Amino acid sequence: MKYLLIYLLIINVLAFLVMGADKRRARNQAWRIPEKTLFFLSIIGGSPGSILGMYLFRHKTRHWYFVVGMPLILVAQIVLAILVYYVTHR
């Protein structure tokens, strides 16, 4: 459990920082981080960090697939965590 929490902390900080880096690159018209990378970080556990970064940096908030997709990923992860908990604690 300790390692899971450490992993989630690291992946969320990374997702948050990557969202900020992509916003900075967008402002500077530099090479951008692919959207599939942003979604991948969210899917592997960084959805809270991605959502926080999205709104704090005001990045990707005009794209419906981010505004809807990121929270849906978070909800799916919460549901999956609840299911895993109940299946393993019977």
PyMOL Python script that loads the backbone (N, CA, C, O; Angstrom):
from pymol import cmd

cmd.read_pdbstr("""\
ATOM      1  N   MET A   1       0.827  -1.193   0.000  1.00  0.00           N
ATOM      2  CA  MET A   1       0.000   0.000   0.000  1.00  0.00           C
ATOM      3  C   MET A   1       0.870   1.255   0.000  1.00  0.00           C
ATOM      4  O   MET A   1       0.555   2.243  -0.664  1.00  0.00           O
ATOM      5  N   LYS A   2       1.973   1.203   0.755  1.00  0.00           N
ATOM      6  CA  LYS A   2       2.885   2.336   0.830  1.00  0.00           C
ATOM      7  C   LYS A   2       3.454   2.661  -0.553  1.00  0.00           C
ATOM      8  O   LYS A   2       3.551   3.830  -0.926  1.00  0.00           O
ATOM      9  N   TYR A   3       3.827   1.633  -1.307  1.00  0.00           N
ATOM     10  CA  TYR A   3       4.402   1.843  -2.634  1.00  0.00           C
ATOM     11  C   TYR A   3       3.366   2.388  -3.616  1.00  0.00           C
ATOM     12  O   TYR A   3       3.700   3.180  -4.497  1.00  0.00           O
ATOM     13  N   LEU A   4       2.137   1.975  -3.468  1.00  0.00           N
ATOM     14  CA  LEU A   4       1.069   2.501  -4.316  1.00  0.00           C
ATOM     15  C   LEU A   4       0.878   3.996  -4.078  1.00  0.00           C
ATOM     16  O   LEU A   4       0.738   4.767  -5.027  1.00  0.00           O
ATOM     17  N   LEU A   5       0.873   4.397  -2.820  1.00  0.00           N
ATOM     18  CA  LEU A   5       0.711   5.819  -2.500  1.00  0.00           C
ATOM     19  C   LEU A   5       1.890   6.655  -3.012  1.00  0.00           C
ATOM     20  O   LEU A   5       1.699   7.767  -3.504  1.00  0.00           O
ATOM     21  N   ILE A   6       3.091   6.122  -2.896  1.00  0.00           N
ATOM     22  CA  ILE A   6       4.267   6.824  -3.418  1.00  0.00           C
ATOM     23  C   ILE A   6       4.163   6.954  -4.939  1.00  0.00           C
ATOM     24  O   ILE A   6       4.437   8.015  -5.500  1.00  0.00           O
ATOM     25  N   TYR A   7       3.764   5.859  -5.601  1.00  0.00           N
ATOM     26  CA  TYR A   7       3.589   5.889  -7.054  1.00  0.00           C
ATOM     27  C   TYR A   7       2.560   6.942  -7.453  1.00  0.00           C
ATOM     28  O   TYR A   7       2.805   7.737  -8.361  1.00  0.00           O
ATOM     29  N   LEU A   8       1.417   6.951  -6.783  1.00  0.00           N
ATOM     30  CA  LEU A   8       0.360   7.902  -7.125  1.00  0.00           C
ATOM     31  C   LEU A   8       0.806   9.347  -6.898  1.00  0.00           C
ATOM     32  O   LEU A   8       0.462  10.233  -7.680  1.00  0.00           O
ATOM     33  N   LEU A   9       1.557   9.581  -5.851  1.00  0.00           N
ATOM     34  CA  LEU A   9       2.080  10.918  -5.602  1.00  0.00           C
ATOM     35  C   LEU A   9       3.013  11.341  -6.741  1.00  0.00           C
ATOM     36  O   LEU A   9       2.898  12.448  -7.266  1.00  0.00           O
ATOM     37  N   ILE A  10       3.928  10.461  -7.111  1.00  0.00           N
ATOM     38  CA  ILE A  10       4.894  10.782  -8.169  1.00  0.00           C
ATOM     39  C   ILE A  10       4.201  11.002  -9.508  1.00  0.00           C
ATOM     40  O   ILE A  10       4.503  11.972 -10.203  1.00  0.00           O
ATOM     41  N   ILE A  11       3.282  10.125  -9.880  1.00  0.00           N
ATOM     42  CA  ILE A  11       2.631  10.236 -11.194  1.00  0.00           C
ATOM     43  C   ILE A  11       1.742  11.476 -11.255  1.00  0.00           C
ATOM     44  O   ILE A  11       1.613  12.084 -12.318  1.00  0.00           O
ATOM     45  N   ASN A  12       1.130  11.861 -10.143  1.00  0.00           N
ATOM     46  CA  ASN A  12       0.294  13.060 -10.138  1.00  0.00           C
ATOM     47  C   ASN A  12       1.121  14.333 -10.204  1.00  0.00           C
ATOM     48  O   ASN A  12       0.738  15.283 -10.887  1.00  0.00           O
ATOM     49  N   VAL A  13       2.239  14.367  -9.511  1.00  0.00           N
ATOM     50  CA  VAL A  13       3.129  15.518  -9.619  1.00  0.00           C
ATOM     51  C   VAL A  13       3.660  15.622 -11.043  1.00  0.00           C
ATOM     52  O   VAL A  13       3.730  16.716 -11.603  1.00  0.00           O
ATOM     53  N   LEU A  14       4.035  14.490 -11.631  1.00  0.00           N
ATOM     54  CA  LEU A  14       4.530  14.476 -13.010  1.00  0.00           C
ATOM     55  C   LEU A  14       3.457  14.965 -13.983  1.00  0.00           C
ATOM     56  O   LEU A  14       3.738  15.795 -14.847  1.00  0.00           O
ATOM     57  N   ALA A  15       2.234  14.456 -13.849  1.00  0.00           N
ATOM     58  CA  ALA A  15       1.145  14.874 -14.741  1.00  0.00           C
ATOM     59  C   ALA A  15       0.880  16.372 -14.608  1.00  0.00           C
ATOM     60  O   ALA A  15       0.654  17.053 -15.608  1.00  0.00           O
ATOM     61  N   PHE A  16       0.907  16.878 -13.397  1.00  0.00           N
ATOM     62  CA  PHE A  16       0.710  18.306 -13.150  1.00  0.00           C
ATOM     63  C   PHE A  16       1.814  19.120 -13.831  1.00  0.00           C
ATOM     64  O   PHE A  16       1.531  20.103 -14.515  1.00  0.00           O
ATOM     65  N   LEU A  17       3.057  18.711 -13.645  1.00  0.00           N
ATOM     66  CA  LEU A  17       4.184  19.434 -14.228  1.00  0.00           C
ATOM     67  C   LEU A  17       4.185  19.370 -15.754  1.00  0.00           C
ATOM     68  O   LEU A  17       4.520  20.351 -16.419  1.00  0.00           O
ATOM     69  N   VAL A  18       3.815  18.233 -16.301  1.00  0.00           N
ATOM     70  CA  VAL A  18       3.763  18.094 -17.759  1.00  0.00           C
ATOM     71  C   VAL A  18       2.676  18.990 -18.343  1.00  0.00           C
ATOM     72  O   VAL A  18       2.866  19.583 -19.404  1.00  0.00           O
ATOM     73  N   MET A  19       1.551  19.090 -17.666  1.00  0.00           N
ATOM     74  CA  MET A  19       0.488  19.983 -18.128  1.00  0.00           C
ATOM     75  C   MET A  19       0.985  21.432 -18.131  1.00  0.00           C
ATOM     76  O   MET A  19       0.719  22.180 -19.071  1.00  0.00           O
ATOM     77  N   GLY A  20       1.704  21.822 -17.084  1.00  0.00           N
ATOM     78  CA  GLY A  20       2.265  23.172 -17.023  1.00  0.00           C
ATOM     79  C   GLY A  20       3.320  23.399 -18.096  1.00  0.00           C
ATOM     80  O   GLY A  20       3.371  24.467 -18.706  1.00  0.00           O
ATOM     81  N   ALA A  21       4.160  22.399 -18.325  1.00  0.00           N
ATOM     82  CA  ALA A  21       5.201  22.517 -19.350  1.00  0.00           C
ATOM     83  C   ALA A  21       4.581  22.667 -20.741  1.00  0.00           C
ATOM     84  O   ALA A  21       5.066  23.446 -21.561  1.00  0.00           O
ATOM     85  N   ASP A  22       3.510  21.919 -21.000  1.00  0.00           N
ATOM     86  CA  ASP A  22       2.868  22.027 -22.307  1.00  0.00           C
ATOM     87  C   ASP A  22       2.222  23.400 -22.491  1.00  0.00           C
ATOM     88  O   ASP A  22       2.239  23.949 -23.593  1.00  0.00           O
ATOM     89  N   LYS A  23       1.661  23.950 -21.436  1.00  0.00           N
ATOM     90  CA  LYS A  23       1.085  25.293 -21.515  1.00  0.00           C
ATOM     91  C   LYS A  23       2.178  26.322 -21.813  1.00  0.00           C
ATOM     92  O   LYS A  23       1.995  27.218 -22.636  1.00  0.00           O
ATOM     93  N   ARG A  24       3.308  26.178 -21.136  1.00  0.00           N
ATOM     94  CA  ARG A  24       4.430  27.092 -21.376  1.00  0.00           C
ATOM     95  C   ARG A  24       4.913  26.981 -22.818  1.00  0.00           C
ATOM     96  O   ARG A  24       5.202  27.989 -23.462  1.00  0.00           O
ATOM     97  N   ARG A  25       4.999  25.760 -23.316  1.00  0.00           N
ATOM     98  CA  ARG A  25       5.421  25.552 -24.704  1.00  0.00           C
ATOM     99  C   ARG A  25       4.407  26.129 -25.683  1.00  0.00           C
ATOM    100  O   ARG A  25       4.784  26.650 -26.733  1.00  0.00           O
ATOM    101  N   ALA A  26       3.134  26.041 -25.348  1.00  0.00           N
ATOM    102  CA  ALA A  26       2.097  26.604 -26.221  1.00  0.00           C
ATOM    103  C   ALA A  26       2.251  28.118 -26.312  1.00  0.00           C
ATOM    104  O   ALA A  26       2.134  28.695 -27.393  1.00  0.00           O
ATOM    105  N   ARG A  27       2.511  28.752 -25.184  1.00  0.00           N
ATOM    106  CA  ARG A  27       2.703  30.208 -25.183  1.00  0.00           C
ATOM    107  C   ARG A  27       3.925  30.625 -25.994  1.00  0.00           C
ATOM    108  O   ARG A  27       3.918  31.661 -26.658  1.00  0.00           O
ATOM    109  N   ASN A  28       4.966  29.814 -25.932  1.00  0.00           N
ATOM    110  CA  ASN A  28       6.218  30.134 -26.614  1.00  0.00           C
ATOM    111  C   ASN A  28       6.275  29.587 -28.039  1.00  0.00           C
ATOM    112  O   ASN A  28       7.301  29.695 -28.710  1.00  0.00           O
ATOM    113  N   GLN A  29       5.181  29.007 -28.491  1.00  0.00           N
ATOM    114  CA  GLN A  29       5.097  28.401 -29.823  1.00  0.00           C
ATOM    115  C   GLN A  29       6.232  27.410 -30.066  1.00  0.00           C
ATOM    116  O   GLN A  29       6.828  27.377 -31.142  1.00  0.00           O
ATOM    117  N   ALA A  30       6.514  26.617 -29.060  1.00  0.00           N
ATOM    118  CA  ALA A  30       7.573  25.604 -29.127  1.00  0.00           C
ATOM    119  C   ALA A  30       6.952  24.229 -29.391  1.00  0.00           C
ATOM    120  O   ALA A  30       5.732  24.084 -29.479  1.00  0.00           O
ATOM    121  N   TRP A  31       7.823  23.231 -29.514  1.00  0.00           N
ATOM    122  CA  TRP A  31       7.375  21.857 -29.704  1.00  0.00           C
ATOM    123  C   TRP A  31       6.475  21.462 -28.548  1.00  0.00           C
ATOM    124  O   TRP A  31       6.811  21.699 -27.388  1.00  0.00           O
ATOM    125  N   ARG A  32       5.332  20.861 -28.859  1.00  0.00           N
ATOM    126  CA  ARG A  32       4.311  20.551 -27.858  1.00  0.00           C
ATOM    127  C   ARG A  32       4.371  19.094 -27.430  1.00  0.00           C
ATOM    128  O   ARG A  32       4.855  18.228 -28.159  1.00  0.00           O
ATOM    129  N   ILE A  33       3.875  18.855 -26.253  1.00  0.00           N
ATOM    130  CA  ILE A  33       3.731  17.499 -25.730  1.00  0.00           C
ATOM    131  C   ILE A  33       2.470  16.920 -26.357  1.00  0.00           C
ATOM    132  O   ILE A  33       1.417  17.556 -26.304  1.00  0.00           O
ATOM    133  N   PRO A  34       2.550  15.732 -26.949  1.00  0.00           N
ATOM    134  CA  PRO A  34       1.365  15.148 -27.600  1.00  0.00           C
ATOM    135  C   PRO A  34       0.201  14.956 -26.622  1.00  0.00           C
ATOM    136  O   PRO A  34       0.402  14.623 -25.454  1.00  0.00           O
ATOM    137  N   GLU A  35      -1.017  15.171 -27.123  1.00  0.00           N
ATOM    138  CA  GLU A  35      -2.203  14.987 -26.281  1.00  0.00           C
ATOM    139  C   GLU A  35      -2.314  13.561 -25.774  1.00  0.00           C
ATOM    140  O   GLU A  35      -2.801  13.331 -24.667  1.00  0.00           O
ATOM    141  N   LYS A  36      -1.866  12.601 -26.576  1.00  0.00           N
ATOM    142  CA  LYS A  36      -1.933  11.208 -26.125  1.00  0.00           C
ATOM    143  C   LYS A  36      -1.038  10.986 -24.901  1.00  0.00           C
ATOM    144  O   LYS A  36      -1.339  10.130 -24.069  1.00  0.00           O
ATOM    145  N   THR A  37       0.048  11.738 -24.780  1.00  0.00           N
ATOM    146  CA  THR A  37       0.904  11.645 -23.600  1.00  0.00           C
ATOM    147  C   THR A  37       0.185  12.197 -22.377  1.00  0.00           C
ATOM    148  O   THR A  37       0.263  11.623 -21.290  1.00  0.00           O
ATOM    149  N   LEU A  38      -0.520  13.321 -22.560  1.00  0.00           N
ATOM    150  CA  LEU A  38      -1.271  13.912 -21.447  1.00  0.00           C
ATOM    151  C   LEU A  38      -2.356  12.942 -20.960  1.00  0.00           C
ATOM    152  O   LEU A  38      -2.553  12.776 -19.757  1.00  0.00           O
ATOM    153  N   PHE A  39      -3.056  12.306 -21.903  1.00  0.00           N
ATOM    154  CA  PHE A  39      -4.077  11.329 -21.519  1.00  0.00           C
ATOM    155  C   PHE A  39      -3.453  10.076 -20.898  1.00  0.00           C
ATOM    156  O   PHE A  39      -4.004   9.507 -19.956  1.00  0.00           O
ATOM    157  N   PHE A  40      -2.312   9.652 -21.424  1.00  0.00           N
ATOM    158  CA  PHE A  40      -1.643   8.467 -20.875  1.00  0.00           C
ATOM    159  C   PHE A  40      -1.279   8.675 -19.415  1.00  0.00           C
ATOM    160  O   PHE A  40      -1.515   7.801 -18.581  1.00  0.00           O
ATOM    161  N   LEU A  41      -0.702   9.835 -19.105  1.00  0.00           N
ATOM    162  CA  LEU A  41      -0.350  10.126 -17.709  1.00  0.00           C
ATOM    163  C   LEU A  41      -1.587  10.106 -16.814  1.00  0.00           C
ATOM    164  O   LEU A  41      -1.526   9.670 -15.665  1.00  0.00           O
ATOM    165  N   SER A  42      -2.701  10.579 -17.348  1.00  0.00           N
ATOM    166  CA  SER A  42      -3.948  10.558 -16.593  1.00  0.00           C
ATOM    167  C   SER A  42      -4.429   9.121 -16.374  1.00  0.00           C
ATOM    168  O   SER A  42      -4.836   8.759 -15.270  1.00  0.00           O
ATOM    169  N   ILE A  43      -4.381   8.322 -17.414  1.00  0.00           N
ATOM    170  CA  ILE A  43      -4.875   6.943 -17.347  1.00  0.00           C
ATOM    171  C   ILE A  43      -4.053   6.092 -16.384  1.00  0.00           C
ATOM    172  O   ILE A  43      -4.603   5.222 -15.709  1.00  0.00           O
ATOM    173  N   ILE A  44      -2.756   6.330 -16.311  1.00  0.00           N
ATOM    174  CA  ILE A  44      -1.921   5.492 -15.429  1.00  0.00           C
ATOM    175  C   ILE A  44      -1.909   5.992 -13.983  1.00  0.00           C
ATOM    176  O   ILE A  44      -1.065   5.584 -13.185  1.00  0.00           O
ATOM    177  N   GLY A  45      -2.841   6.865 -13.659  1.00  0.00           N
ATOM    178  CA  GLY A  45      -3.009   7.258 -12.261  1.00  0.00           C
ATOM    179  C   GLY A  45      -2.855   8.735 -11.980  1.00  0.00           C
ATOM    180  O   GLY A  45      -3.040   9.167 -10.843  1.00  0.00           O
ATOM    181  N   GLY A  46      -2.518   9.527 -12.997  1.00  0.00           N
ATOM    182  CA  GLY A  46      -2.280  10.943 -12.768  1.00  0.00           C
ATOM    183  C   GLY A  46      -3.457  11.846 -13.052  1.00  0.00           C
ATOM    184  O   GLY A  46      -3.273  13.037 -13.303  1.00  0.00           O
ATOM    185  N   SER A  47      -4.657  11.309 -13.019  1.00  0.00           N
ATOM    186  CA  SER A  47      -5.821  12.138 -13.364  1.00  0.00           C
ATOM    187  C   SER A  47      -6.038  13.311 -12.408  1.00  0.00           C
ATOM    188  O   SER A  47      -6.357  14.400 -12.885  1.00  0.00           O
ATOM    189  N   PRO A  48      -5.885  13.161 -11.093  1.00  0.00           N
ATOM    190  CA  PRO A  48      -6.044  14.354 -10.243  1.00  0.00           C
ATOM    191  C   PRO A  48      -5.017  15.443 -10.567  1.00  0.00           C
ATOM    192  O   PRO A  48      -5.364  16.624 -10.617  1.00  0.00           O
ATOM    193  N   GLY A  49      -3.770  15.060 -10.786  1.00  0.00           N
ATOM    194  CA  GLY A  49      -2.734  16.022 -11.144  1.00  0.00           C
ATOM    195  C   GLY A  49      -2.995  16.670 -12.485  1.00  0.00           C
ATOM    196  O   GLY A  49      -2.755  17.866 -12.657  1.00  0.00           O
ATOM    197  N   SER A  50      -3.487  15.889 -13.442  1.00  0.00           N
ATOM    198  CA  SER A  50      -3.815  16.426 -14.769  1.00  0.00           C
ATOM    199  C   SER A  50      -4.952  17.438 -14.688  1.00  0.00           C
ATOM    200  O   SER A  50      -4.891  18.506 -15.297  1.00  0.00           O
ATOM    201  N   ILE A  51      -5.978  17.095 -13.939  1.00  0.00           N
ATOM    202  CA  ILE A  51      -7.129  17.995 -13.803  1.00  0.00           C
ATOM    203  C   ILE A  51      -6.720  19.275 -13.080  1.00  0.00           C
ATOM    204  O   ILE A  51      -7.091  20.372 -13.496  1.00  0.00           O
ATOM    205  N   LEU A  52      -5.964  19.135 -12.012  1.00  0.00           N
ATOM    206  CA  LEU A  52      -5.493  20.315 -11.286  1.00  0.00           C
ATOM    207  C   LEU A  52      -4.640  21.203 -12.196  1.00  0.00           C
ATOM    208  O   LEU A  52      -4.812  22.422 -12.213  1.00  0.00           O
ATOM    209  N   GLY A  53      -3.733  20.604 -12.941  1.00  0.00           N
ATOM    210  CA  GLY A  53      -2.895  21.360 -13.865  1.00  0.00           C
ATOM    211  C   GLY A  53      -3.688  22.003 -14.979  1.00  0.00           C
ATOM    212  O   GLY A  53      -3.402  23.125 -15.398  1.00  0.00           O
ATOM    213  N   MET A  54      -4.686  21.286 -15.455  1.00  0.00           N
ATOM    214  CA  MET A  54      -5.531  21.810 -16.528  1.00  0.00           C
ATOM    215  C   MET A  54      -6.180  23.121 -16.119  1.00  0.00           C
ATOM    216  O   MET A  54      -6.168  24.090 -16.879  1.00  0.00           O
ATOM    217  N   TYR A  55      -6.739  23.151 -14.938  1.00  0.00           N
ATOM    218  CA  TYR A  55      -7.465  24.344 -14.507  1.00  0.00           C
ATOM    219  C   TYR A  55      -6.551  25.412 -13.896  1.00  0.00           C
ATOM    220  O   TYR A  55      -6.812  26.606 -14.042  1.00  0.00           O
ATOM    221  N   LEU A  56      -5.495  24.994 -13.220  1.00  0.00           N
ATOM    222  CA  LEU A  56      -4.580  25.978 -12.646  1.00  0.00           C
ATOM    223  C   LEU A  56      -3.824  26.737 -13.747  1.00  0.00           C
ATOM    224  O   LEU A  56      -3.642  27.951 -13.663  1.00  0.00           O
ATOM    225  N   PHE A  57      -3.388  26.005 -14.773  1.00  0.00           N
ATOM    226  CA  PHE A  57      -2.666  26.633 -15.878  1.00  0.00           C
ATOM    227  C   PHE A  57      -3.591  27.100 -17.003  1.00  0.00           C
ATOM    228  O   PHE A  57      -3.134  27.679 -17.988  1.00  0.00           O
ATOM    229  N   ARG A  58      -4.884  26.847 -16.852  1.00  0.00           N
ATOM    230  CA  ARG A  58      -5.876  27.151 -17.891  1.00  0.00           C
ATOM    231  C   ARG A  58      -5.441  26.579 -19.239  1.00  0.00           C
ATOM    232  O   ARG A  58      -5.360  27.275 -20.250  1.00  0.00           O
ATOM    233  N   HIS A  59      -5.170  25.294 -19.201  1.00  0.00           N
ATOM    234  CA  HIS A  59      -4.651  24.610 -20.378  1.00  0.00           C
ATOM    235  C   HIS A  59      -5.585  23.479 -20.784  1.00  0.00           C
ATOM    236  O   HIS A  59      -5.972  22.651 -19.960  1.00  0.00           O
ATOM    237  N   LYS A  60      -5.933  23.454 -22.038  1.00  0.00           N
ATOM    238  CA  LYS A  60      -6.812  22.434 -22.630  1.00  0.00           C
ATOM    239  C   LYS A  60      -8.256  22.544 -22.123  1.00  0.00           C
ATOM    240  O   LYS A  60      -9.041  21.613 -22.301  1.00  0.00           O
ATOM    241  N   THR A  61      -8.612  23.657 -21.503  1.00  0.00           N
ATOM    242  CA  THR A  61      -9.963  23.795 -20.966  1.00  0.00           C
ATOM    243  C   THR A  61     -10.987  24.152 -22.042  1.00  0.00           C
ATOM    244  O   THR A  61     -12.187  24.175 -21.769  1.00  0.00           O
ATOM    245  N   ARG A  62     -10.533  24.426 -23.240  1.00  0.00           N
ATOM    246  CA  ARG A  62     -11.463  24.683 -24.349  1.00  0.00           C
ATOM    247  C   ARG A  62     -11.701  23.441 -25.204  1.00  0.00           C
ATOM    248  O   ARG A  62     -12.524  23.452 -26.119  1.00  0.00           O
ATOM    249  N   HIS A  63     -10.984  22.393 -24.900  1.00  0.00           N
ATOM    250  CA  HIS A  63     -11.130  21.146 -25.651  1.00  0.00           C
ATOM    251  C   HIS A  63     -12.092  20.235 -24.890  1.00  0.00           C
ATOM    252  O   HIS A  63     -11.788  19.800 -23.780  1.00  0.00           O
ATOM    253  N   TRP A  64     -13.250  19.946 -25.485  1.00  0.00           N
ATOM    254  CA  TRP A  64     -14.269  19.172 -24.785  1.00  0.00           C
ATOM    255  C   TRP A  64     -13.758  17.809 -24.356  1.00  0.00           C
ATOM    256  O   TRP A  64     -14.144  17.300 -23.304  1.00  0.00           O
ATOM    257  N   TYR A  65     -12.880  17.209 -25.175  1.00  0.00           N
ATOM    258  CA  TYR A  65     -12.421  15.869 -24.846  1.00  0.00           C
ATOM    259  C   TYR A  65     -11.493  15.870 -23.626  1.00  0.00           C
ATOM    260  O   TYR A  65     -11.314  14.827 -22.998  1.00  0.00           O
ATOM    261  N   PHE A  66     -10.908  17.002 -23.284  1.00  0.00           N
ATOM    262  CA  PHE A  66     -10.150  17.100 -22.035  1.00  0.00           C
ATOM    263  C   PHE A  66     -11.085  17.436 -20.875  1.00  0.00           C
ATOM    264  O   PHE A  66     -10.979  16.847 -19.800  1.00  0.00           O
ATOM    265  N   VAL A  67     -11.987  18.368 -21.090  1.00  0.00           N
ATOM    266  CA  VAL A  67     -12.910  18.797 -20.031  1.00  0.00           C
ATOM    267  C   VAL A  67     -13.801  17.635 -19.596  1.00  0.00           C
ATOM    268  O   VAL A  67     -14.128  17.514 -18.415  1.00  0.00           O
ATOM    269  N   VAL A  68     -14.191  16.791 -20.529  1.00  0.00           N
ATOM    270  CA  VAL A  68     -15.031  15.628 -20.212  1.00  0.00           C
ATOM    271  C   VAL A  68     -14.177  14.401 -19.918  1.00  0.00           C
ATOM    272  O   VAL A  68     -14.462  13.651 -18.985  1.00  0.00           O
ATOM    273  N   GLY A  69     -13.140  14.199 -20.708  1.00  0.00           N
ATOM    274  CA  GLY A  69     -12.330  12.984 -20.621  1.00  0.00           C
ATOM    275  C   GLY A  69     -11.562  12.824 -19.329  1.00  0.00           C
ATOM    276  O   GLY A  69     -11.560  11.745 -18.737  1.00  0.00           O
ATOM    277  N   MET A  70     -10.914  13.879 -18.887  1.00  0.00           N
ATOM    278  CA  MET A  70     -10.105  13.766 -17.664  1.00  0.00           C
ATOM    279  C   MET A  70     -10.956  13.419 -16.437  1.00  0.00           C
ATOM    280  O   MET A  70     -10.589  12.513 -15.688  1.00  0.00           O
ATOM    281  N   PRO A  71     -12.076  14.108 -16.209  1.00  0.00           N
ATOM    282  CA  PRO A  71     -12.920  13.700 -15.072  1.00  0.00           C
ATOM    283  C   PRO A  71     -13.498  12.289 -15.230  1.00  0.00           C
ATOM    284  O   PRO A  71     -13.657  11.572 -14.242  1.00  0.00           O
ATOM    285  N   LEU A  72     -13.812  11.891 -16.460  1.00  0.00           N
ATOM    286  CA  LEU A  72     -14.318  10.525 -16.668  1.00  0.00           C
ATOM    287  C   LEU A  72     -13.265   9.486 -16.315  1.00  0.00           C
ATOM    288  O   LEU A  72     -13.576   8.446 -15.734  1.00  0.00           O
ATOM    289  N   ILE A  73     -12.021   9.773 -16.667  1.00  0.00           N
ATOM    290  CA  ILE A  73     -10.935   8.865 -16.297  1.00  0.00           C
ATOM    291  C   ILE A  73     -10.838   8.763 -14.785  1.00  0.00           C
ATOM    292  O   ILE A  73     -10.685   7.668 -14.245  1.00  0.00           O
ATOM    293  N   LEU A  74     -10.926   9.893 -14.100  1.00  0.00           N
ATOM    294  CA  LEU A  74     -10.862   9.903 -12.630  1.00  0.00           C
ATOM    295  C   LEU A  74     -12.016   9.101 -12.028  1.00  0.00           C
ATOM    296  O   LEU A  74     -11.805   8.309 -11.110  1.00  0.00           O
ATOM    297  N   VAL A  75     -13.213   9.297 -12.530  1.00  0.00           N
ATOM    298  CA  VAL A  75     -14.376   8.547 -12.027  1.00  0.00           C
ATOM    299  C   VAL A  75     -14.187   7.051 -12.266  1.00  0.00           C
ATOM    300  O   VAL A  75     -14.468   6.241 -11.383  1.00  0.00           O
ATOM    301  N   ALA A  76     -13.716   6.685 -13.447  1.00  0.00           N
ATOM    302  CA  ALA A  76     -13.478   5.263 -13.749  1.00  0.00           C
ATOM    303  C   ALA A  76     -12.430   4.682 -12.799  1.00  0.00           C
ATOM    304  O   ALA A  76     -12.567   3.542 -12.354  1.00  0.00           O
ATOM    305  N   GLN A  77     -11.394   5.447 -12.486  1.00  0.00           N
ATOM    306  CA  GLN A  77     -10.357   4.969 -11.573  1.00  0.00           C
ATOM    307  C   GLN A  77     -10.906   4.803 -10.157  1.00  0.00           C
ATOM    308  O   GLN A  77     -10.546   3.851  -9.464  1.00  0.00           O
ATOM    309  N   ILE A  78     -11.755   5.702  -9.729  1.00  0.00           N
ATOM    310  CA  ILE A  78     -12.356   5.596  -8.398  1.00  0.00           C
ATOM    311  C   ILE A  78     -13.259   4.365  -8.326  1.00  0.00           C
ATOM    312  O   ILE A  78     -13.209   3.610  -7.355  1.00  0.00           O
ATOM    313  N   VAL A  79     -14.078   4.169  -9.350  1.00  0.00           N
ATOM    314  CA  VAL A  79     -14.961   2.997  -9.389  1.00  0.00           C
ATOM    315  C   VAL A  79     -14.136   1.712  -9.387  1.00  0.00           C
ATOM    316  O   VAL A  79     -14.457   0.762  -8.673  1.00  0.00           O
ATOM    317  N   LEU A  80     -13.069   1.690 -10.192  1.00  0.00           N
ATOM    318  CA  LEU A  80     -12.203   0.513 -10.240  1.00  0.00           C
ATOM    319  C   LEU A  80     -11.547   0.256  -8.882  1.00  0.00           C
ATOM    320  O   LEU A  80     -11.456  -0.892  -8.448  1.00  0.00           O
ATOM    321  N   ALA A  81     -11.097   1.298  -8.219  1.00  0.00           N
ATOM    322  CA  ALA A  81     -10.469   1.141  -6.898  1.00  0.00           C
ATOM    323  C   ALA A  81     -11.469   0.590  -5.888  1.00  0.00           C
ATOM    324  O   ALA A  81     -11.117  -0.263  -5.073  1.00  0.00           O
ATOM    325  N   ILE A  82     -12.704   1.064  -5.931  1.00  0.00           N
ATOM    326  CA  ILE A  82     -13.747   0.567  -5.019  1.00  0.00           C
ATOM    327  C   ILE A  82     -14.035  -0.902  -5.298  1.00  0.00           C
ATOM    328  O   ILE A  82     -14.159  -1.704  -4.373  1.00  0.00           O
ATOM    329  N   LEU A  83     -14.140  -1.250  -6.576  1.00  0.00           N
ATOM    330  CA  LEU A  83     -14.388  -2.653  -6.936  1.00  0.00           C
ATOM    331  C   LEU A  83     -13.249  -3.558  -6.479  1.00  0.00           C
ATOM    332  O   LEU A  83     -13.493  -4.627  -5.919  1.00  0.00           O
ATOM    333  N   VAL A  84     -12.028  -3.146  -6.709  1.00  0.00           N
ATOM    334  CA  VAL A  84     -10.867  -3.938  -6.293  1.00  0.00           C
ATOM    335  C   VAL A  84     -10.866  -4.079  -4.777  1.00  0.00           C
ATOM    336  O   VAL A  84     -10.586  -5.160  -4.261  1.00  0.00           O
ATOM    337  N   TYR A  85     -11.171  -3.012  -4.063  1.00  0.00           N
ATOM    338  CA  TYR A  85     -11.208  -3.080  -2.603  1.00  0.00           C
ATOM    339  C   TYR A  85     -12.237  -4.098  -2.121  1.00  0.00           C
ATOM    340  O   TYR A  85     -11.942  -4.923  -1.257  1.00  0.00           O
ATOM    341  N   TYR A  86     -13.450  -4.039  -2.683  1.00  0.00           N
ATOM    342  CA  TYR A  86     -14.496  -4.953  -2.233  1.00  0.00           C
ATOM    343  C   TYR A  86     -14.227  -6.399  -2.628  1.00  0.00           C
ATOM    344  O   TYR A  86     -14.578  -7.320  -1.890  1.00  0.00           O
ATOM    345  N   VAL A  87     -13.615  -6.600  -3.772  1.00  0.00           N
ATOM    346  CA  VAL A  87     -13.303  -7.966  -4.203  1.00  0.00           C
ATOM    347  C   VAL A  87     -12.190  -8.558  -3.335  1.00  0.00           C
ATOM    348  O   VAL A  87     -12.223  -9.745  -3.011  1.00  0.00           O
ATOM    349  N   THR A  88     -11.217  -7.745  -2.963  1.00  0.00           N
ATOM    350  CA  THR A  88     -10.094  -8.258  -2.178  1.00  0.00           C
ATOM    351  C   THR A  88     -10.362  -8.313  -0.676  1.00  0.00           C
ATOM    352  O   THR A  88      -9.611  -8.950   0.062  1.00  0.00           O
ATOM    353  N   HIS A  89     -11.403  -7.666  -0.227  1.00  0.00           N
ATOM    354  CA  HIS A  89     -11.718  -7.649   1.214  1.00  0.00           C
ATOM    355  C   HIS A  89     -13.037  -8.365   1.517  1.00  0.00           C
ATOM    356  O   HIS A  89     -13.817  -7.910   2.354  1.00  0.00           O
ATOM    357  N   ARG A  90     -13.273  -9.448   0.857  1.00  0.00           N
ATOM    358  CA  ARG A  90     -14.490 -10.245   1.109  1.00  0.00           C
ATOM    359  C   ARG A  90     -14.273 -11.197   2.223  1.00  0.00           C
ATOM    360  O   ARG A  90     -15.180 -11.949   2.578  1.00  0.00           O
TER     361      ARG A  90
END
""", "prot")
cmd.dss("prot")
cmd.show_as("cartoon", "prot")
cmd.util.cbc("prot")
cmd.orient("prot")
